Amino acid sequence: MEALHNFFDTVGGWVWGPVMLVFLVGTGVLLTVLLKGLQFSMLGYALKQAFMPHQKKGDGSDHDGDISHFGALMTALSATIGTGNIAGVATAVVAGGPGAVFWMWITAIFGMATKYGEGVLAVKYRVLNKKGEMSGGPMYYIERGLGSNWKWLAYAFALFGTIASFGIGSSVQSNSVAQAVHASFNIDTVYTGVALTVLTAIVVLGGIRSIAKASSLIVPLMAVFYVAGGLIIILANLDLVLPALKLILTDAFTGQAVAGGAIGSVIRYGVARGVFSNEAGMGSAPIAAAAAKTDHPVRQALVSMTGTFLDTIIVCSITGIVLVMGLLGAGGEFVKPEITGAALTTSTFDRLLPGPGGWVVTIGLIFFAYSTILGWCYYGEKCAAYVFGDGFANIYRVVYVASVMIGTVVSLDLVWLAADTFNGLMAIPNLIALVLLSGVIVKETKDFKAKRKSGELP
């Protein structure tokens, strides 16, 4: 076991090392340039597509697909808005310093272009499976976009995704819920495991429509609840806001707060946690995007793009700003805490908003983790079906539900390492495809704009 632990520790360190982070952010920079900053010029339109009901004929609701634009976005957000928004941000701030929050923002800005590109390719190259459901994602746009000679790369992505789903998607999330419930309510982890397993089974055994329906209810409620709690803290402590923002911006370019001037450490932790939170470039979100009812790949891609904005620019920012506010010293300097992760976020919220503050984080963590379990089941199922065939889907769901229970009662140090590694490995095939198919993304974007200008599309 120790040898296996060391193996995944070594491989994981390489996978999430500087080369991978440069590849991830670099792909976003490339797409931003090629698309002429589309994430800035069309963000308002994209948010409208995601949240405003459409009445015009041709809005996509009468086209091929399994779920609505909103349902696809909420399914993707259910998997991305998770423990990373609470524990991951705290880890970045403690290890990299306050400036890490700034680099999370930069990662998200370029990540929006990456998420957009993933969405375009996901819808363009999706297929209808034997059950009459849409299947798409990196494995399909690698095979169909790059050609049969690249099918081995598609299989690699799908295999990595299948394995990762049992870790980052189910067991480590259920473990987080069980531990949070035990700490706050003193309820035995076994009871939490049983309840969580039953609730998961009820939703995921119904497939993508059931997952999308549950996500469309849970995700907006939990996000609004958590963001509202954070905003109340910010408004109640306005005198700390400007000093906190000043420290975030200055430390982003000096790294003085924690790393003794090692700016590379600040950037590394900010970028790594940002990518881990919003999953831009990982290849997971386009699997959900492929299920959307839409009249053009670009329309759903714009909706997908808003996921990174909401996850990092909104939710992670709330956590990051509140944490830095709570860790300011008397002279405005950064005071490094003795704890980190979810425990730090909980204690900071509770100190700045005595009483309800801690509950905001605890309840948020529970629902964030549960929604991640739901979203990742769909991702893992589609990856498993690609590798083993559509008939394997039901078997996968049963095994996945079982892994939720297992996660609540066993130690997960090794599982965390393995999951983190395979989650990172997913990005390599996906990023290769995004770069090689960047011309297709640009072409589809021009086509959409031309059809909107001519009135062919709303």
N, C-alpha and C positions, 0 to 999 in steps of 0.2 A: 504493500500500500504506500509506503514511504517513497519507493522508487517511482510509482505512478504519480504520486503527488509532485515529486521533483520534476518529472517529465512534463506535466501540464503547466507547472510553474514556469519552466524554461520556455516551452513553446508559446504559452500565453504571453510571456514577456516580449517575445519576438513579434507575435501577431499584433499586439497593441503598442509596439515600439514606434520610434520616430518615423521610420519608412512608411508604415501603414498610415499613420496620422497625416503625413504629408500627401500620400496618395488619396486619402479620403477628402481632405480639404482642397487639394489640388484639382480634383475632379470637379468639385463645386465651383472653383475659380474659373476653370476652363469653360464650363457650361454657362456661367454668368457672363463671360465675355462673348461667347458664341450667340447667346440669347439676348445680348445687349441689356442686361440688368432687368430681365423680365420680372423677377421677384419683387422689384420695386414698383415698376410701372403698372403691373397688373394685380397687385396684392388686393386692392379694394374690390376689383371685379371678382377675384378668386373667392374672397370672403362672402361676397354676395351670392355666388354660385353655391357655396356650401350651406349657407344659413337662411337665405331668402327663398320662399316658395315661388316656383315659376308657374305662370299661367299660360304662357305662349305655347302654341303647338311647336314641337321640335325641341323642347327643352331637355329631351333625353329620357323622360319618364316612360315613353312608349317604345324605347329601343331595347336591343338585346342586353341582357344582364340579369343578375339575381337580386340586387339590392339598390337602393337609391344612392345618389351622391353623398348625402348626409350619412346614410348607413355605412357606406364604405369608409368615410372619414372617421366615424366614431369607432368602427372596428379597428382601424389602424391606430387611432389614438388610445384605444383601450389597451393596446399592447405597448405603446410608447410612454404614455403617462403612467409611470409606475414608481417603484422604490427609488429609481435613479433621480427622480425629481425631489425626493426628500433626503435620502441617504447619500446619493451620488454627489449632489451639490455640496453637502457638508464635507464629504471626503475631499473634494476639489479645493474648497476654501481652506481647510486645515492643512492639507499637504502642499498646496501650491500658493496659498495666500489669497487675499481678497481680489487681486488682479485676475485670478482664474475666472471670475464671473464675467469680466469683459471679454475674455477669449472664448467663453461659451457663447456669448452673443455673436462674435465674429464667425464662429463655426456654424451657428444657426443661419446667419445671413447667407452664407455660401451653400449651406446644406439645403436651403429652400430650393435652389436651382437643381441640386442633385435629386431631391425628392420629386421635383417636377419632371425631370428627365426619366426617372423610374416610372412615373405614372403614365407618361406618353407611351413608352415601350410596352408597359404591362397591358394596356388596352389594345394597342395596335396588333400585338402578336398573341393575344389570348385565343383559346380554343374552347369549343363546346365538348364536354366529356360525355361519356355514355349515359350518365344520369340526367343529361340535359342541363348541367350546371357549367358556369364559366370557370375555366382554369387558366391562370396566368401567373406571371412573375418572372424573375430572372431566368429560371430554367427554360421557360418557353421563349423568351426573347433572345436567349443565347442560342438555342437550337434553331429557331425559325429565322432569326435576324442575321446570325453569323454563319449559319449553314450546318449541315450534318457533321462536318469535320470537327466542329466544336462541341458535339454532343457530350463528350466526356467531361467538359467543363460544366455543362448543365447538370449532369449527374452529380458532380462534385458539390455544386451548390445545394442541390436538393438533399443530398446525404448529410451535409453539414447542418442544414436547416432542420432536418428530422431529428438528429441527435441533440441539437441545441434546444429544441422545443421542450424536451423532457427536463432540462435543467433550468435555463433562464426563463422558460415559459411556465412550468408547473411546479416542480419540487422546491426550488429556492423561493418562489413567490408564496407558496402555501406555508413554507417554514417561517417566512417573515410575518405572515398573518397570525400563525399560531403563537409565535413568540410575543407579538404585540398584544394579543388578547390575553395571554398569560400574565404579562407584566402589568397590564392595566386593570384586568378584571379577575385575575387569579384563577382562570378557567384552565383545566388540564388540556394539554395540547392534543390529546386523543379525541376529546369531545369536539374541539375545534376542527380537527381533521375530518371527522365523520360529517359534521355539518357542511364544511367546505366541499367535501367530495360529493355529497348529495346535491348541493346547489350547483356545482360545476356540471354534474351529469345531466341535470334537468335541462340546462341550457345547451351544452355542446353536443349532446346526442341528437339535437334537432337540426344540426347543420348550420350553414352560414346565415340563413334567414333568422334563425333563433338567436344566434350570436349577435347579429347586427341589431336585432330588436332590443336585446338586453343591453348592449353597449350604448345604443342611442338613448337609453334611459339613465344608465349608471354614469357614463362619462360626463355629460353636461352637468349633472347634479353634483358629482364629486368635485369636478374642476371649479365650478362656481363656489361651492362650499369652502374649498381650500383657498382659492384666490381671495374670496371675501374676508376670510379670517386673516390672511396676510395683510390685506389692505387696511383692515381695522387696526392692526398693530402699527402699520406705517403711519396712519393718520393720528394715532394716539401718541406717537413718538416722533412728531415732525422735526423736532430739534436735532434728531440723530440722522435724518435722511441725507442732508447735504454733506455732512462729514463722511458718511458711509460711501456715498457716490464718489466723493473726491478721493477717498482712499482706494476704491476699486479702480478708478482711472489712473491714478499715479502709480499704484503698485503694478498695474498691467504692463508698464514699460520700465520698471526698475526691479521688481521682485524683492524689494527690501524687507517686506513685512515678515516673511518666513524663511525664504531661501537664501538670505544674505547676499542679495544681488544677482542670484542665478535666475535671470529672466526666462531661460529655457524651461525651468521647472514650472513656472507660472503658466507658460503657454501650453506645455505638455499636459498638465492636469486639467486646464480649462478646455482644451480641445478634446481630450480623451473622454471626460465626463459629459461634454456637450454631445458628442457623437453617440455615446452610450445611452444617453437619455432620449434623443430624438430619432436615433437609428437611421439618419440620412446616409445613404450609401451602403447600408447593411443588406438591403435587398428584401427585407421583410414586408414593409408597407405596400410595395407594388402588388403583392399577392392579394391583398384586400382590394386595392384599386381596380384590379382586373375583373372583380365581380360586379362593378357598378353599371347601372343602366345609363348609357350615355350616347350621344349622337356623334361624338368626336373624341379621339384620344386626349386632345389638349384640354377639353373641358374638365374631365376628371383629373387630369394632371394638375390643373390649377387648384382644384379642391384638395388634392393630396398635399400640395405645397403648403397649404395653410396649416397642416398638421405640425410641421416643424416650427412655424411661427407661434402657434398656440402652446406647444409643448415647452419650448426653450425660452422664447422671448417673453412669454407671459408667465407660465407656471414656474419654471426654473428661476426666473428673475425675482419672483416673489420670495422664494426660499433664499436665494443668494443675498438679496438686499437686507432681509430681516436678520439673517445670520451675521452679516458684517455689522449691522446696527448693534446687535447684541454683544459683539466681540470688540467694541471700541473701548479703548482705555480713556482715562480722564483727560489726557492730552490729545485725543483723537488718533492715537496709535492703535495698531492691531495687537490684541492680546490672544496668543495662541492657547486654545483650550486643552484640557487633559482628555476630553472625550471627543468622539467623532461620529459620523454616520447618523442614523435616525435618532439616536439618543441625544446628540447635540442639537439637532433641529427641534426635537420635542422640548428639551430644557430651555432653549432660547425663546421659543414661542410662549412657553409657560411663564418665563420671567418677564417678558415684555407685555404679556397680556395674562396676568395671574388668574388662574382658574380655568377658563375655557381655552386658553392658548394651547396647552398640552393636548387637550382633547381634539383640537382641530387637526393636529399632526397624526395622532393615533387613529382617529376615524378615517382621515385621508389615506393613511398608509394601508389600512385594511381594504378599503375599496379600490385604491390604486392597484394593489397587488392582485385582488380578485379579478379585476377587469383585464389585467395582463394575462392571467391564466386563460381567460376566455379567448382573447385575441390570438394568443400564440397557439391555441389548439387548432385554429383554422390554418395558420401558417404551416404548422407541422404536418397537418393532414394533407395539405396540397403537395408539400415536399415529399411525403411518404408515398402518396399516390403516384407521383411522377417516377419514383424509383421502383416501387413494387406493383404498381397498377391500381386502377380505381377501386377494384374489389377489396383492397386492403384498408380502405378508409374507415370502415366500421370497427375493424380490429384495432386500428390505431387509436380511435376515440376511447375504446375500453381501456387500453393500456395507459393512455394519457390520464384518464380519470383516476386510475389506480395509482399513478405516480404522484398525484396531488395528495393522496392519503399518506403515502410513504414519506413525502417531503416534510410532513408535520411531526414525524416521530423519530427521525434519524438525524445524525450529525451530517452537515452538508459541506464541510470544508473542501473535500475533493470534488464534489459535484459543482460547487461554485467555480473552482478553477477550470474544470473541464467545460462547463457551460460557457464561461467567458471566452475560452479558447475557440470553441466551435462557432460561437456567435461572431467572433472576429474573422474566422476563416470564411464565413459566408460572404464577407465583403469583397474578397479578392476576385472571385469569378464575376461578381456583379459589377465591380468598378471597371474591370477589363471590358465588359460588354458596353457599359455606358460610354467609355471613351471611344471604342471602335464604332459604336452606333450613334455617336453624337450628331453626325450628318443627318440621320433619320429624324432625330429630335428637332433639329432646326427646320427641316423640310416640313414636318407636320405642323410646327408652330406657324410658319408662313402660310400654310394652307388654311389653317383655322382663321387667321387674321384676314386673309383674302375673302373667305366665305362670309365672315361677319360683315365685312365692309360692303360686299355685294348684296347682303340681305338674305343669302342662302341659309345662314345659320343665325339664331338669335343671340 
